[in-house]
Amino acid sequence: QNQISFVIAMSLALASSSLALNVAPRSGPVKAVAAEPVASNADFAYGLPGNIAPAGNFDPANLLEGTSKSEVYRWREAELTHGRVGMLAAAGFLVQEGFHPLFSADGGPAIEQIPALPPAIWFLMTLGIGICETLRIQKGWENPYSGDGQENIQKLKADYYPGDLGFDPLGLKPTDPAELREMQEKELSHGRLGMLAAAGFMAQEAVSGKTWSQQDVNFEGLLLGGYFSQEAAEVARDAAASAL
């Protein structure tokens, strides 16, 4: 019941590290590559959204120091891609517990049901993921064989903005720059939460051997579980002592 969310999350996360599928033979003269500017404290992450309260300019490992703009943009592209997958995966864990028309209600963690998936499902999922990744790569990534060296390997196109795939069938993208930045920050926040939530679902299922709905968890137990365990141990000890 939860297996499709796990499979999609893991498959897309691996597929998002792909290079490029639209290749072309090497041609043209060798071009000099100009040095790129590096990030500064005055323009955090080259002005990309995401440095919102309460964290603000959150870079405890100082990864932005001396990092080029194209590299920072590549990091943001990876973050957005995995964040979107994380949101879908987390939602899948919640929804498919009670609604799973394509799969049987065998129950149990997703990791235990993956081997039981029919080959046709694997083929369709791989095909769908491959098509989506091909379109994303062709939209935003340079052809790694277009240059004379390795300068275009894992490099975004100069005119591509991270995450902007041009996919907006409902016309929700704001035209006002301030509203657009606010929406981008909301997507980032929810994507980061989605990645943590999906990882939490998978870790919880792996440790407990149960899906989230099968857990006997209550708020009081989360807050006072240690206290109740200690009380139970003391009662059992007293009972054993009185029996002697």
Accessible surface in RSA format (square Angstrom, percent):
REM  Atomic radii and reference values for relative SASA: ProtOr
REM  Chains: A
REM  Algorithm: Lee & Richards
REM  Probe-radius: 1.40
REM  Slices: 20
REM RES _ NUM      All-atoms   Total-Side   Main-Chain    Non-polar    All polar
REM                ABS   REL    ABS   REL    ABS   REL    ABS   REL    ABS   REL
RES GLN A   1    12.97   7.3  12.97   9.5   0.00   0.0   0.00   0.0  12.97   9.8
RES ASN A   2     0.00   0.0   0.00   0.0   0.00   0.0   0.00   0.0   0.00   0.0
RES GLN A   3     8.42   4.7   8.42   6.2   0.00   0.0   0.00   0.0   8.42   6.4
RES ILE A   4    34.34  19.5  33.99  25.3   0.35   0.9  34.34  24.7   0.00   0.0
RES SER A   5     4.92   4.2   0.34   0.5   4.58  10.6   4.92  10.5   0.00   0.0
RES PHE A   6    27.45  13.7  27.45  17.0   0.00   0.0  27.45  16.6   0.00   0.0
RES VAL A   7     4.89   3.2   2.68   2.4   2.21   5.3   4.89   4.3   0.00   0.0
RES ILE A   8    50.05  28.5  50.05  37.3   0.00   0.0  50.05  36.0   0.00   0.0
RES ALA A   9     7.93   7.3   6.38   9.8   1.55   3.5   6.38   9.0   1.55   4.1
RES MET A  10    81.72  42.3  81.72  54.1   0.01   0.0  69.96  59.5  11.76  15.6
RES SER A  11    33.24  28.1  25.88  34.5   7.36  17.0  15.54  33.1  17.71  24.8
RES LEU A  12    27.88  15.5  27.68  19.8   0.21   0.5  27.68  19.4   0.21   0.6
RES ALA A  13    32.53  29.9  26.44  40.8   6.08  13.8  26.73  37.6   5.80  15.4
RES LEU A  14   132.09  73.6 123.34  88.2   8.76  22.0 124.62  87.5   7.47  20.1
RES ALA A  15    23.51  21.6  15.83  24.4   7.68  17.5  23.30  32.8   0.21   0.6
RES SER A  16    11.51   9.7   0.83   1.1  10.68  24.6   0.83   1.8  10.68  15.0
RES SER A  17    80.58  68.1  60.08  80.2  20.50  47.2  49.49 105.4  31.08  43.5
RES SER A  18    43.08  36.4  28.77  38.4  14.30  32.9  20.93  44.6  22.15  31.0
RES LEU A  19    74.49  41.5  67.32  48.2   7.17  18.0  68.80  48.3   5.69  15.3
RES ALA A  20    15.26  14.0   1.11   1.7  14.15  32.2   1.11   1.6  14.15  37.5
RES LEU A  21   106.78  59.5  83.97  60.1  22.81  57.3  86.30  60.6  20.49  55.1
RES ASN A  22    51.20  35.3  42.08  40.7   9.12  22.0  26.34  63.4  24.86  24.0
RES VAL A  23    90.29  59.4  64.38  58.3  25.91  62.4  64.49  56.0  25.80  70.0
RES ALA A  24    48.07  44.2  40.99  63.3   7.08  16.1  45.51  64.1   2.56   6.8
RES PRO A  25   119.60  87.2 101.63  92.6  17.98  65.3 113.69  93.9   5.91  36.7
RES ARG A  26   160.17  67.2 134.50  68.6  25.66  61.1  44.30  60.6 115.86  70.2
RES SER A  27    94.50  79.9  66.25  88.4  28.25  65.1  46.34  98.7  48.17  67.5
RES GLY A  28    62.06  76.5   0.00   N/A  62.06  76.5  28.76  78.9  33.30  74.6
RES PRO A  29   115.11  83.9  92.61  84.4  22.50  81.8 104.38  86.2  10.73  66.7
RES VAL A  30   109.27  71.9  80.37  72.8  28.90  69.6  82.34  71.5  26.92  73.0
RES LYS A  31   166.01  81.0 148.70  91.2  17.31  41.2  95.02  85.5  70.99  75.6
RES ALA A  32   109.42 100.6  68.90 106.3  40.52  92.2  79.10 111.4  30.32  80.3
RES VAL A  33    99.95  65.8  66.78  60.5  33.18  79.9  70.17  61.0  29.78  80.8
RES ALA A  34    85.11  78.3  64.20  99.1  20.92  47.6  73.87 104.0  11.24  29.8
RES ALA A  35   103.90  95.5  66.00 101.8  37.90  86.2  76.30 107.4  27.60  73.1
RES GLU A  36    77.15  44.3  55.17  41.7  21.98  52.3  27.89  53.9  49.26  40.2
RES PRO A  37    90.50  66.0  78.13  71.2  12.37  45.0  89.96  74.3   0.54   3.4
RES VAL A  38    84.28  55.5  70.19  63.5  14.09  34.0  70.19  61.0  14.09  38.2
RES ALA A  39    15.30  14.1   4.14   6.4  11.16  25.4   4.95   7.0  10.36  27.4
RES SER A  40    63.42  53.6  49.20  65.7  14.21  32.7  45.94  97.8  17.47  24.5
RES ASN A  41   147.23 101.5 126.24 122.0  20.99  50.5  36.09  86.9 111.14 107.4
RES ALA A  42   105.76  97.2  59.32  91.5  46.44 105.6  71.45 100.6  34.31  90.9
RES ASP A  43    68.20  47.8  65.83  65.5   2.37   5.6  25.51  60.0  42.70  42.6
RES PHE A  44    41.59  20.8  33.74  20.9   7.85  20.4  34.26  20.8   7.33  21.0
RES ALA A  45     7.88   7.2   7.80  12.0   0.08   0.2   7.80  11.0   0.08   0.2
RES TYR A  46    30.41  14.2  16.09   9.2  14.32  37.2  16.09  12.1  14.32  17.6
RES GLY A  47    33.39  41.2   0.00   N/A  33.39  41.2  24.04  66.0   9.35  20.9
RES LEU A  48     4.27   2.4   2.20   1.6   2.06   5.2   2.47   1.7   1.79   4.8
RES PRO A  49     4.94   3.6   4.68   4.3   0.26   1.0   4.68   3.9   0.26   1.6
RES GLY A  50     9.15  11.3   0.00   N/A   9.15  11.3   2.14   5.9   7.01  15.7
RES ASN A  51    50.37  34.7  30.19  29.2  20.19  48.6   2.43   5.8  47.95  46.3
RES ILE A  52    51.66  29.4  46.11  34.4   5.56  13.4  50.74  36.5   0.92   2.5
RES ALA A  53    91.31  84.0  64.07  98.9  27.24  62.0  66.73  94.0  24.58  65.1
RES PRO A  54   144.27 105.1 111.55 101.7  32.72 118.9 116.62  96.3  27.65 171.8
RES ALA A  55    63.69  58.6  35.54  54.8  28.15  64.0  45.41  63.9  18.28  48.4
RES GLY A  56    26.08  32.2   0.00   N/A  26.08  32.2  24.01  65.9   2.07   4.6
RES ASN A  57    88.39  61.0  60.23  58.2  28.17  67.8  17.08  41.1  71.31  68.9
RES PHE A  58   140.85  70.5 120.72  74.8  20.13  52.4 123.92  75.1  16.93  48.5
RES ASP A  59    36.23  25.4  18.87  18.8  17.36  41.0  10.86  25.6  25.37  25.3
RES PRO A  60   106.91  77.9  63.34  57.7  43.57 158.4  77.36  63.9  29.55 183.6
RES ALA A  61    70.51  64.8  41.60  64.2  28.92  65.8  52.53  74.0  17.98  47.6
RES ASN A  62    89.71  61.9  80.18  77.5   9.53  23.0  23.92  57.6  65.80  63.6
RES LEU A  63   109.90  61.2 101.61  72.7   8.29  20.8 105.10  73.8   4.80  12.9
RES LEU A  64    25.16  14.0  25.03  17.9   0.13   0.3  25.12  17.6   0.04   0.1
RES GLU A  65   122.88  70.5 101.33  76.7  21.55  51.3  34.15  66.1  88.73  72.4
RES GLY A  66    48.84  60.2   0.00   N/A  48.84  60.2  23.33  64.0  25.50  57.1
RES THR A  67    18.20  12.9  13.12  13.3   5.08  12.1  10.31  13.9   7.89  11.9
RES SER A  68    29.70  25.1  26.05  34.8   3.66   8.4  16.78  35.7  12.92  18.1
RES LYS A  69    83.87  40.9  83.87  51.5   0.00   0.0  29.00  26.1  54.88  58.5
RES SER A  70    31.23  26.4  22.97  30.7   8.25  19.0  18.50  39.4  12.73  17.8
RES GLU A  71    51.31  29.5  50.22  38.0   1.09   2.6  17.78  34.4  33.53  27.4
RES VAL A  72     6.15   4.0   5.70   5.2   0.45   1.1   5.70   5.0   0.45   1.2
RES TYR A  73    33.85  15.8  33.85  19.3   0.00   0.0  20.05  15.1  13.80  17.0
RES ARG A  74    61.72  25.9  61.22  31.2   0.50   1.2   5.16   7.1  56.56  34.3
RES TRP A  75    95.82  38.5  89.20  43.2   6.62  15.5  79.91  42.6  15.91  25.8
RES ARG A  76    27.65  11.6  25.06  12.8   2.59   6.2   6.19   8.5  21.46  13.0
RES GLU A  77     2.60   1.5   2.59   2.0   0.01   0.0   0.70   1.3   1.90   1.6
RES ALA A  78    45.94  42.2  40.76  62.9   5.18  11.8  45.54  64.1   0.40   1.1
RES GLU A  79    46.69  26.8  38.72  29.3   7.97  19.0  25.10  48.5  21.59  17.6
RES LEU A  80    17.60   9.8  15.71  11.2   1.89   4.7  17.34  12.2   0.26   0.7
RES THR A  81    14.35  10.2  11.80  12.0   2.54   6.1  11.53  15.5   2.81   4.3
RES HIS A  82    56.94  31.1  54.51  37.9   2.43   6.2  40.88  42.1  16.05  18.7
RES GLY A  83     2.48   3.1   0.00   N/A   2.48   3.1   2.48   6.8   0.00   0.0
RES ARG A  84    70.47  29.6  69.00  35.2   1.47   3.5  40.46  55.3  30.01  18.2
RES VAL A  85    12.82   8.4  12.57  11.4   0.25   0.6  12.57  10.9   0.25   0.7
RES GLY A  86     4.85   6.0   0.00   N/A   4.85   6.0   4.70  12.9   0.15   0.3
RES MET A  87    58.65  30.4  51.70  34.2   6.95  16.5  38.03  32.3  20.62  27.3
RES LEU A  88   118.79  66.2 110.69  79.2   8.11  20.4 111.56  78.3   7.24  19.5
RES ALA A  89     1.75   1.6   0.00   0.0   1.75   4.0   1.75   2.5   0.00   0.0
RES ALA A  90    11.77  10.8  11.77  18.2   0.00   0.0  11.77  16.6   0.00   0.0
RES ALA A  91    48.23  44.3  44.31  68.4   3.92   8.9  47.42  66.8   0.82   2.2
RES GLY A  92    13.62  16.8   0.00   N/A  13.62  16.8  13.29  36.5   0.33   0.7
RES PHE A  93     0.17   0.1   0.17   0.1   0.00   0.0   0.17   0.1   0.00   0.0
RES LEU A  94    95.19  53.0  84.34  60.3  10.85  27.3  84.57  59.4  10.62  28.6
RES VAL A  95    87.03  57.3  76.38  69.2  10.65  25.7  83.09  72.2   3.94  10.7
RES GLN A  96    23.23  13.0  23.23  17.0   0.00   0.0  13.49  28.7   9.74   7.4
RES GLU A  97    27.84  16.0  13.79  10.4  14.05  33.4  10.58  20.5  17.26  14.1
RES GLY A  98    70.02  86.3   0.00   N/A  70.02  86.3  36.24  99.4  33.78  75.7
RES PHE A  99   130.57  65.3 127.95  79.2   2.62   6.8 129.57  78.6   1.00   2.9
RES HIS A 100    37.49  20.5  27.92  19.4   9.57  24.5  18.19  18.8  19.29  22.4
RES PRO A 101    99.51  72.5  56.11  51.1  43.41 157.8  69.93  57.7  29.59 183.9
RES LEU A 102   130.61  72.7 103.59  74.1  27.02  67.9 108.64  76.3  21.97  59.1
RES PHE A 103    27.11  13.6  10.72   6.6  16.39  42.7  18.47  11.2   8.64  24.7
RES SER A 104    65.20  55.1  48.63  64.9  16.58  38.2  47.79 101.8  17.42  24.4
RES ALA A 105    75.35  69.3  43.82  67.6  31.52  71.7  44.74  63.0  30.60  81.1
RES ASP A 106   111.29  78.0  75.58  75.2  35.71  84.4  26.26  61.8  85.04  84.8
RES GLY A 107    20.95  25.8   0.00   N/A  20.95  25.8  11.92  32.7   9.03  20.2
RES GLY A 108    16.56  20.4   0.00   N/A  16.56  20.4  14.76  40.5   1.80   4.0
RES PRO A 109     2.73   2.0   2.73   2.5   0.00   0.0   2.73   2.2   0.00   0.0
RES ALA A 110     0.59   0.5   0.59   0.9   0.00   0.0   0.59   0.8   0.00   0.0
RES ILE A 111    91.96  52.3  83.46  62.2   8.50  20.5  83.46  60.1   8.50  23.1
RES GLU A 112   117.61  67.5  90.80  68.7  26.81  63.8  38.81  75.1  78.80  64.3
RES GLN A 113    16.98   9.5  14.67  10.7   2.31   5.5  13.73  29.2   3.25   2.5
RES ILE A 114    26.89  15.3  26.89  20.0   0.00   0.0  26.89  19.4   0.00   0.0
RES PRO A 115   113.68  82.8  76.12  69.4  37.56 136.5  87.20  72.0  26.48 164.6
RES ALA A 116    82.24  75.6  49.19  75.9  33.05  75.2  60.61  85.4  21.63  57.3
RES LEU A 117    13.08   7.3   2.81   2.0  10.27  25.8   3.46   2.4   9.62  25.9
RES PRO A 118    65.85  48.0  61.01  55.6   4.85  17.6  65.85  54.4   0.00   0.0
RES PRO A 119   112.17  81.8 105.17  95.9   7.00  25.4 108.74  89.8   3.44  21.3
RES ALA A 120    63.01  57.9  54.25  83.7   8.76  19.9  60.96  85.8   2.05   5.4
RES ILE A 121    35.31  20.1  35.29  26.3   0.02   0.0  35.31  25.4   0.00   0.0
RES TRP A 122    95.35  38.3  95.19  46.1   0.16   0.4  87.21  46.5   8.14  13.2
RES PHE A 123   132.77  66.4 126.63  78.4   6.14  16.0 132.31  80.2   0.47   1.3
RES LEU A 124   106.08  59.1  97.95  70.1   8.13  20.4  98.20  69.0   7.88  21.2
RES MET A 125    25.67  13.3  18.27  12.1   7.40  17.6  25.41  21.6   0.25   0.3
RES THR A 126    90.56  64.4  85.43  86.6   5.13  12.2  69.01  92.7  21.55  32.6
RES LEU A 127    87.32  48.6  81.77  58.5   5.55  13.9  86.72  60.9   0.59   1.6
RES GLY A 128    32.07  39.6   0.00   N/A  32.07  39.6  31.53  86.5   0.55   1.2
RES ILE A 129    22.97  13.1  21.29  15.9   1.68   4.0  22.41  16.1   0.55   1.5
RES GLY A 130    32.70  40.3   0.00   N/A  32.70  40.3  32.42  89.0   0.28   0.6
RES ILE A 131    92.15  52.4  88.34  65.8   3.81   9.2  91.56  65.9   0.60   1.6
RES CYS A 132    78.22  59.2  71.11  79.3   7.11  16.7  19.72  50.0  58.50  63.1
RES GLU A 133    12.57   7.2  12.57   9.5   0.00   0.0   5.82  11.3   6.74   5.5
RES THR A 134    33.13  23.6  33.13  33.6   0.00   0.0  25.66  34.5   7.47  11.3
RES LEU A 135   113.70  63.3 108.25  77.4   5.45  13.7 108.89  76.5   4.81  12.9
RES ARG A 136    18.11   7.6  15.07   7.7   3.03   7.2  15.54  21.2   2.57   1.6
RES ILE A 137     0.80   0.5   0.80   0.6   0.00   0.0   0.80   0.6   0.00   0.0
RES GLN A 138    71.94  40.2  65.14  47.6   6.79  16.2  16.47  35.1  55.46  42.1
RES LYS A 139   100.09  48.8  85.72  52.6  14.38  34.2  42.56  38.3  57.53  61.3
RES GLY A 140     0.28   0.3   0.00   N/A   0.28   0.3   0.28   0.8   0.00   0.0
RES TRP A 141    17.88   7.2  17.69   8.6   0.19   0.4  17.33   9.2   0.54   0.9
RES GLU A 142    48.41  27.8  45.69  34.6   2.72   6.5   0.88   1.7  47.52  38.8
RES ASN A 143    24.60  17.0  21.44  20.7   3.16   7.6  12.68  30.5  11.91  11.5
RES PRO A 144    15.12  11.0   9.94   9.1   5.18  18.8   9.94   8.2   5.18  32.2
RES TYR A 145   109.08  50.9 107.94  61.4   1.14   3.0  60.62  45.6  48.47  59.7
RES SER A 146    52.08  44.0  32.16  42.9  19.92  45.9  33.08  70.4  19.00  26.6
RES GLY A 147    14.03  17.3   0.00   N/A  14.03  17.3  12.15  33.3   1.88   4.2
RES ASP A 148    91.14  63.8  71.54  71.2  19.60  46.3  12.09  28.5  79.05  78.8
RES GLY A 149    36.39  44.9   0.00   N/A  36.39  44.9  28.64  78.6   7.75  17.4
RES GLN A 150   145.85  81.6 128.31  93.8  17.54  41.8  35.91  76.4 109.94  83.4
RES GLU A 151    69.10  39.7  47.09  35.6  22.01  52.4  34.44  66.6  34.66  28.3
RES ASN A 152    19.88  13.7  19.38  18.7   0.49   1.2   0.40   1.0  19.48  18.8
RES ILE A 153    75.29  42.8  60.52  45.1  14.77  35.6  60.52  43.6  14.77  40.1
RES GLN A 154    77.13  43.1  68.38  50.0   8.74  20.8   8.91  19.0  68.22  51.7
RES LYS A 155    62.88  30.7  59.54  36.5   3.34   8.0  30.41  27.4  32.47  34.6
RES LEU A 156     8.82   4.9   4.65   3.3   4.17  10.5   4.65   3.3   4.17  11.2
RES LYS A 157    65.30  31.9  61.42  37.7   3.87   9.2  30.21  27.2  35.08  37.4
RES ALA A 158   107.88  99.2  66.00 101.8  41.88  95.3  77.29 108.8  30.58  81.0
RES ASP A 159   134.62  94.3  94.97  94.5  39.65  93.8  51.63 121.5  83.00  82.8
RES TYR A 160    14.11   6.6   5.90   3.4   8.21  21.4   9.70   7.3   4.41   5.4
RES TYR A 161    80.19  37.4  76.60  43.6   3.58   9.3  67.84  51.0  12.35  15.2
RES PRO A 162     5.23   3.8   0.06   0.1   5.17  18.8   0.06   0.0   5.17  32.2
RES GLY A 163     9.54  11.8   0.00   N/A   9.54  11.8   3.03   8.3   6.51  14.6
RES ASP A 164    57.21  40.1  48.88  48.6   8.33  19.7  15.27  35.9  41.94  41.8
RES LEU A 165    59.58  33.2  41.55  29.7  18.03  45.3  41.55  29.2  18.03  48.5
RES GLY A 166    60.03  74.0   0.00   N/A  60.03  74.0  27.58  75.7  32.45  72.7
RES PHE A 167   170.05  85.1 141.88  87.9  28.17  73.3 145.53  88.2  24.52  70.2
RES ASP A 168    57.13  40.0  37.20  37.0  19.93  47.1  23.16  54.5  33.96  33.9
RES PRO A 169   100.14  73.0  56.57  51.6  43.57 158.4  70.36  58.1  29.78 185.1
RES LEU A 170   139.69  77.8 113.25  81.0  26.44  66.5 118.85  83.5  20.83  56.1
RES GLY A 171    58.64  72.3   0.00   N/A  58.64  72.3  29.63  81.3  29.01  65.0
RES LEU A 172   115.86  64.5 103.53  74.1  12.34  31.0 107.38  75.4   8.48  22.8
RES LYS A 173   101.85  49.7  85.26  52.3  16.59  39.5  57.80  52.0  44.04  46.9
RES PRO A 174    24.49  17.9   9.73   8.9  14.77  53.7  19.95  16.5   4.55  28.3
RES THR A 175   140.73 100.1 108.75 110.2  31.99  76.2  83.50 112.2  57.24  86.5
RES ASP A 176    62.22  43.6  57.62  57.3   4.61  10.9  21.49  50.6  40.74  40.6
RES PRO A 177   105.23  76.7  96.74  88.2   8.50  30.9 100.72  83.2   4.51  28.1
RES ALA A 178    74.47  68.5  57.82  89.2  16.65  37.9  66.71  93.9   7.76  20.6
RES GLU A 179   100.36  57.6  96.52  73.0   3.84   9.1  29.17  56.4  71.19  58.1
RES LEU A 180    46.58  25.9  46.58  33.3   0.00   0.0  46.58  32.7   0.00   0.0
RES ARG A 181    92.27  38.7  91.84  46.8   0.42   1.0  43.75  59.8  48.52  29.4
RES GLU A 182    91.69  52.6  89.73  67.9   1.97   4.7  29.77  57.6  61.93  50.6
RES MET A 183    85.46  44.3  83.84  55.5   1.62   3.9  66.88  56.9  18.58  24.6
RES GLN A 184    41.97  23.5  40.19  29.4   1.78   4.2  18.82  40.1  23.15  17.6
RES GLU A 185    36.24  20.8  36.00  27.2   0.24   0.6   4.31   8.3  31.92  26.1
RES LYS A 186   113.06  55.2 110.29  67.7   2.77   6.6  64.53  58.1  48.52  51.7
RES GLU A 187    52.24  30.0  44.44  33.6   7.80  18.6  24.92  48.2  27.31  22.3
RES LEU A 188     4.96   2.8   3.34   2.4   1.62   4.1   4.59   3.2   0.37   1.0
RES SER A 189    41.52  35.1  31.93  42.6   9.59  22.1  31.33  66.7  10.19  14.3
RES HIS A 190   106.35  58.1 102.75  71.4   3.60   9.2  69.94  72.1  36.40  42.4
RES GLY A 191     3.48   4.3   0.00   N/A   3.48   4.3   3.48   9.6   0.00   0.0
RES ARG A 192    79.86  33.5  78.08  39.8   1.77   4.2  41.91  57.3  37.95  23.0
RES LEU A 193   115.97  64.6 113.60  81.3   2.37   6.0 115.19  80.9   0.78   2.1
RES GLY A 194     5.47   6.7   0.00   N/A   5.47   6.7   5.30  14.5   0.17   0.4
RES MET A 195    60.66  31.4  53.36  35.3   7.30  17.4  39.37  33.5  21.29  28.2
RES LEU A 196   131.60  73.3 123.17  88.1   8.43  21.2 124.02  87.1   7.58  20.4
RES ALA A 197    36.47  33.5  22.89  35.3  13.59  30.9  34.74  48.9   1.74   4.6
RES ALA A 198     4.82   4.4   4.82   7.4   0.00   0.0   4.82   6.8   0.00   0.0
RES ALA A 199    52.86  48.6  47.82  73.8   5.03  11.5  49.68  70.0   3.18   8.4
RES GLY A 200    37.52  46.3   0.00   N/A  37.52  46.3  33.85  92.9   3.67   8.2
RES PHE A 201    32.73  16.4  30.37  18.8   2.36   6.1  31.08  18.8   1.65   4.7
RES MET A 202    42.83  22.2  35.88  23.7   6.96  16.6  36.13  30.7   6.70   8.9
RES ALA A 203    56.86  52.3  48.21  74.4   8.65  19.7  55.85  78.6   1.01   2.7
RES GLN A 204    50.52  28.3  41.28  30.2   9.25  22.0  47.17 100.4   3.36   2.5
RES GLU A 205     5.57   3.2   4.77   3.6   0.80   1.9   2.23   4.3   3.34   2.7
RES ALA A 206    73.60  67.7  42.50  65.6  31.10  70.7  46.63  65.7  26.97  71.4
RES VAL A 207   134.53  88.5 102.57  92.9  31.95  77.0 108.25  94.1  26.27  71.3
RES SER A 208    47.32  40.0  18.97  25.3  28.35  65.3  27.28  58.1  20.04  28.1
RES GLY A 209    37.06  45.7   0.00   N/A  37.06  45.7  20.32  55.8  16.74  37.5
RES LYS A 210   101.10  49.3 101.10  62.0   0.00   0.0  50.82  45.7  50.28  53.6
RES THR A 211     0.00   0.0   0.00   0.0   0.00   0.0   0.00   0.0   0.00   0.0
RES TRP A 212    91.62  36.8  82.30  39.8   9.32  21.9  82.76  44.1   8.86  14.4
RES SER A 213    57.68  48.7  26.28  35.1  31.40  72.3  23.34  49.7  34.34  48.1
RES GLN A 214    84.38  47.2  62.00  45.3  22.38  53.3  32.18  68.5  52.21  39.6
RES GLN A 215    50.49  28.2  31.75  23.2  18.74  44.6   9.11  19.4  41.38  31.4
RES ASP A 216   141.66  99.2 110.54 110.0  31.12  73.6  40.69  95.8 100.97 100.7
RES VAL A 217    90.31  59.4  58.30  52.8  32.01  77.1  61.33  53.3  28.98  78.6
RES ASN A 218    79.28  54.7  70.51  68.1   8.76  21.1  34.56  83.2  44.72  43.2
RES PHE A 219   138.51  69.3 131.18  81.2   7.33  19.1 131.18  79.5   7.33  21.0
RES GLU A 220   101.79  58.4 100.86  76.3   0.94   2.2  46.57  90.1  55.22  45.1
RES GLY A 221    27.85  34.3   0.00   N/A  27.85  34.3  20.30  55.7   7.55  16.9
RES LEU A 222   127.50  71.0  95.26  68.1  32.24  81.1  98.48  69.2  29.02  78.1
RES LEU A 223   116.96  65.1  87.24  62.4  29.72  74.7  89.43  62.8  27.53  74.1
RES LEU A 224    84.17  46.9  82.83  59.3   1.34   3.4  84.17  59.1   0.00   0.0
RES GLY A 225    25.01  30.8   0.00   N/A  25.01  30.8  23.32  64.0   1.69   3.8
RES GLY A 226    59.64  73.5   0.00   N/A  59.64  73.5  41.42 113.7  18.22  40.8
RES TYR A 227   124.53  58.1 115.89  65.9   8.64  22.5  82.44  62.0  42.09  51.9
RES PHE A 228   104.33  52.2  99.97  61.9   4.35  11.3 100.62  61.0   3.71  10.6
RES SER A 229    75.46  63.8  63.05  84.1  12.41  28.6  38.81  82.6  36.65  51.3
RES GLN A 230   107.36  60.0 101.08  73.9   6.28  14.9  31.35  66.7  76.01  57.6
RES GLU A 231    68.43  39.3  68.28  51.7   0.15   0.4  16.77  32.4  51.66  42.2
RES ALA A 232    63.38  58.3  51.04  78.8  12.33  28.1  58.54  82.4   4.83  12.8
RES ALA A 233    56.17  51.6  44.29  68.3  11.88  27.0  52.53  74.0   3.64   9.6
RES GLU A 234    55.89  32.1  55.89  42.3   0.00   0.0  14.12  27.3  41.77  34.1
RES VAL A 235    98.59  64.9  96.41  87.3   2.18   5.3  97.76  84.9   0.83   2.3
RES ALA A 236    62.36  57.3  50.74  78.3  11.61  26.4  57.49  81.0   4.87  12.9
RES ARG A 237   144.68  60.7 137.80  70.2   6.88  16.4  72.22  98.7  72.46  43.9
RES ASP A 238    90.55  63.4  85.08  84.7   5.47  12.9  29.30  69.0  61.25  61.1
RES ALA A 239    58.48  53.8  47.51  73.3  10.97  25.0  54.01  76.1   4.47  11.8
RES ALA A 240    58.54  53.8  48.87  75.4   9.68  22.0  57.12  80.4   1.43   3.8
RES ALA A 241    66.36  61.0  47.79  73.8  18.56  42.2  52.38  73.8  13.97  37.0
RES SER A 242    95.24  80.5  56.85  75.9  38.39  88.4  53.81 114.6  41.43  58.0
RES ALA A 243    89.08  81.9  46.71  72.1  42.37  96.4  58.48  82.4  30.60  81.1
RES LEU A 244   190.01 105.8 128.58  92.0  61.43 154.4 145.10 101.9  44.91 120.9
END  Absolute sums over single chains surface
CHAIN  1 A    15573.9      12262.7       3311.3      10446.8       5127.2
END  Absolute sums over all chains
TOTAL         15573.9      12262.7       3311.3      10446.8       5127.2
